[in-house]
Amino acid sequence: MVTKEDVVKAGLSGELMAPKTSRHSIPQRPRGLHILLGKLF
């Protein structure tokens, strides 16, 4: 697991992290929602 400190250190040093290293995961993301885009605005 990557810590916040790892990300800050890499950013400050200009070092690139591997792709998807700090990818967000949403364990309880809603599924099956069908809402028209116009209704969201």
C-alpha positions as CSV (number, residue, x, y, z in Angstrom):
1,M,0.0,0.0,0.0
2,V,1.2,3.5,-0.9
3,T,1.1,6.0,1.9
4,K,0.5,9.7,1.7
5,E,4.1,10.3,2.6
6,D,5.2,8.2,-0.4
7,V,3.2,10.2,-2.8
8,V,4.3,13.5,-1.3
9,K,8.0,12.4,-1.4
10,A,7.7,11.3,-5.0
11,G,6.0,14.6,-6.0
12,L,8.5,16.8,-4.3
13,S,11.5,14.9,-5.8
14,G,10.0,14.9,-9.3
15,E,10.1,11.1,-9.3
16,L,7.4,9.3,-11.3
17,M,5.4,6.5,-9.7
18,A,4.3,3.5,-11.6
19,P,1.0,3.8,-13.4
20,K,-2.1,3.3,-11.2
21,T,0.0,3.4,-8.0
22,S,-2.3,6.0,-6.4
23,R,-5.5,4.8,-8.1
24,H,-8.6,5.4,-6.0
25,S,-10.8,2.6,-5.1
26,I,-14.4,3.0,-4.1
27,P,-15.6,-0.1,-2.2
28,Q,-19.3,0.9,-2.0
29,R,-19.8,2.5,-5.4
30,P,-23.4,2.6,-6.5
31,R,-24.2,0.4,-9.4
32,G,-27.2,0.1,-11.6
33,L,-28.1,3.8,-11.4
34,H,-29.6,5.1,-14.7
35,I,-30.1,8.8,-14.5
36,L,-30.3,11.1,-17.5
37,L,-27.4,13.5,-17.8
38,G,-29.8,16.4,-18.1
39,K,-31.3,15.7,-14.7
40,L,-27.9,15.9,-13.0
41,F,-27.6,19.6,-14.0
